[in-house]
Amino acid sequence: MDVPNKFWTEEDASELSRAKTFEVMAVVALRVIARMPQPVGQVCGPITTGGTGSLEKNLEIFRRIIIALSVSGTSIFDQLPFEPSIRRVRNWEYSAGGLRLLEGFYLPIFKSGLIQRLYFIHGWESSLGARWEHERALELGISVEYLPVGFGGAA
């Protein structure tokens, strides 16, 4: 795996490519986030459930929004480099259900205090995972912002 951006090290990329659990992936994510200028935000919305109904189209929307927020000067944790490993680990842990990803990867990130704001893509309510993220944000006192329709050129 190539190093996704300046906040990643070759060690991070290598460890992610070998990760066999969501918890190991969360450790990599936390190292990356800790190197980022604070405050750090994260985009939330449909990826595998809801949204356009297409994983590829949902990921493209995420990409556009992450770029738009970053260009505006917002420090955004880009979770997209984790997607191939998430799908790989999810296939291994399929019998454990969808909460394994949310509780093993995203919950440690949210509980770390390193993410101060969650940006919710318009239509986020159609996603089981985004609804879970929204509930955790409210529980943990993470600031929430709802992005308008078409933000970042997203449909």
N, C-alpha and C positions, 0 to 999 in steps of 0.2 A: 504494500500500500504506500502511495506517495504521502508526503507530509501535507495535510490539507491547507494549512495557513501558518502565519508567523507565530502563533501561540502554541503550535504543536512541535514536538521533537520527533526525531526518527524513532526513539524508544517508544513514544506514545503510539505512533502509527503501527509499529511492529507488534506491540502488546495488544492493540485492538484487533489486529488481523488474526491473532492467535487466541483471543478471548473465547472461553467456553461458557461463561455465565454473564448474566446482566450485571451482577455485582462487580465483576472485574471491569466491565465496560464503564461502570459508574466511577470507579477509581481513576480510570484514564480521563474521563470527562472532568472530574473534579480537579485534576492536575492542570488540564487545559484552561478551565475557567479561572483557576487561581492566578494564572499568568495574564489574564485579560485586564484592561483598565476598568476600574469600577466607576459607576454601578453597571452591572451586567443584566441584560434582559434575555428572554428566550421566547421564541414564537411557538404558539400552541394552536392546534387545529387538526382537521381531518388528515390522516395519512392512509391507514388501512381500512377504516370504517368511515362512512359518511363522505361529505364533500362532493366531489365530482363523480365518485364511484370508481375512480381509476387511480391506482397507486401512483403511476407515472405522472398523471396530471396533478394530483395532490402534491407530490414532491416538487413539481415545477412551480406551483403556487408558493410553496414554502420558500423555495430558492429565490424567487422574485421578491418576496416580502423581506427575507433576511438581507438581501442586497439593498433594498430601498431603505430599510432601517439603518443599516451600516453606513450607507452613503450619507445619511442625514447626521451622522456623528454618534449614533447610538451604539454602544458596545453590546453586540448580540452573540450569544453562544450559538454556534451553528451545529445543530445535532445531525445534519444530513450526512456527514462523513461516517456516522455510526450506523446508518441504515443497512448497508450490506451485512454487517456483523449482527445487527438486531435480527434480520431475517434468518441468518444462519443459526443463531442461538435459539430463536423462536421455534424453528423446525426441530431442533434437538429436544426442546422442552415443551413441545406442543401439548402434551397431556396435562401440563400444569395449568393451562388456561391463560387468558390474556392479562390477568393481574400480575403475573410474574414480571413482565416487562415494566409495568408501571411501578410496582413496589420494589423491584430489584435495581432498576436503572434510574427512573425519574425521581422516586421518593428520596433517595440519599442526596441527589442534587438539590432538590427543593429544601430539604432539611439542613443543608450545609450553610445556608444563609448567603451563599455566593451569588444567587440569582435574586435580584431585587424586584424585577417586574416581569410579568408574563403578558405578552401581546397576543390576543386572541383574534385569529382570522375570522372575517365575517362568515357566518354559517358554522362556527365551531360546535354549536349545539348538536349537530348531526353526528358527531364523533363520540364514541364511548370513552376513548382515552382523553379527549379534550375536556369532556364533562368531569372526568376523574381529576384531571389537572386543575380545573377550576375549583373544585371542592377542596383540593389540597391547598391551593393558593389562599382561599378564604380561611381555612383552618390555621395555616402557618403565618398569616399576615403578610403574604407577598402581594405587592401592588399589582393590579390588573388593569389592562387597557384593551378596549374593544376597537379593533381596526375597522374603518368604514369599508363598504362595498368597493371593490376595485383598487384598494390600496396596493401600491407597488406594481400596478399593471395586472394584478390578479383578477381573474374573471369572477 
